[in-house]
Amino acid sequence: MILAWIKKPKLTVEVSGADIVVTMPGTGCRVAYTKSEDNKLIASSFSASRVPEEKRKISFPQFLGLAWRTANDKAREIGWIA
């Protein structure tokens, strides 16, 4: 049996004021989420600019999916959502 290990892209997440910002190092991929009044995360801004010698291995829609899960985990961790 052959096991294939899929390496997940590394994302960084930080809380900046009222936003949770997720980026992918080495790329221009960035999305910021804000907590709504009914305790949901809403993407307030995003970008996908190319940077010199970018080594992005996933598409921007795939990045957005990973970023949402990462931001959601962070929001739970800091008590923004249940």
Buried (B, 14 or more C-beta within 10 A) or exposed (E): EEEEEEEEBEBEBEBEEEBBBBBBEBBBBBBBBBBEEEEEBEBBEBEBEEEEEEEBEBEBEEBBEBBBEBBBEBBEEEEBBE
